[in-house]
Amino acid sequence: MSGLTTDEILHLSRLANLTLSKKETTTLKDQLSDVINYFKELKKLRTDDVSPTSQTTGLEDVLREDQVDATRILTNDEVLSGTDKTHNGAFVVPQVIDKDL
């Protein structure tokens, strides 16, 4: 079966913004080639008569109604009392996302 080329591994590493050593490139080339070859083997399986399954245990989610406990609600002033950096009733925090990206 065919595997990935070194150029394909380097392309994938650039897409993932990873810097790989030559040893890591060789290791990933072998490992990812094995994964792709395994999927090629799985593709050969006949699944026409197999119905889709999303879960097999038969368990169901147990849900409850949301209930507000009025005794545990803080006012906006109480929430902001621990900081001196506020603006329009909200916390001021350092910018973490560059708008030019």
C-alpha positions, -999 to 999 in steps of 0.1 A, spaced: 0 0 0 11 35 -6 20 60 21 25 97 24 55 114 10 78 136 29 65 166 10 30 158 21 41 155 57 59 189 55 27 204 39 6 191 67 30 204 93 29 239 77 -9 238 78 -8 228 115 18 255 122 42 228 135 80 228 131 92 192 128 127 178 130 138 153 104 133 124 129 98 137 137 90 140 100 101 104 94 82 91 124 50 110 114 54 98 78 53 62 89 26 66 115 2 87 93 8 64 64 -3 35 86 -34 54 96 -44 62 60 -37 26 50 -59 14 78 -87 36 65 -82 23 30 -87 -12 45 -119 -1 63 -132 14 31 -133 -21 16 -158 -34 42 -193 -39 30 -216 -18 51 -246 -15 29 -269 -35 52 -256 -19 84 -279 7 99 -264 39 113 -258 39 150 -253 69 172 -250 51 205 -253 15 217 -260 16 254 -297 26 254 -291 52 280 -310 85 278 -301 120 291 -318 129 324 -329 165 322 -343 188 348 -359 222 346 -336 252 353 -345 269 386 -332 303 397 -322 305 433 -329 342 441 -308 340 473 -277 333 452 -280 363 428 -254 391 430 -261 426 420 -239 442 394 -222 464 420 -215 433 441 -200 415 411 -178 444 402 -167 452 438 -135 432 435 -120 452 406 -112 488 399 -112 483 361 -147 486 348 -165 502 319 -202 505 314 -210 480 342 -186 453 329 -151 441 337 -122 455 317 -97 428 306 -66 428 284 -73 422 247 -65 386 237 -75 386 200 -58 409 175 -85 424 152 -61 425 123 -56 388 122 
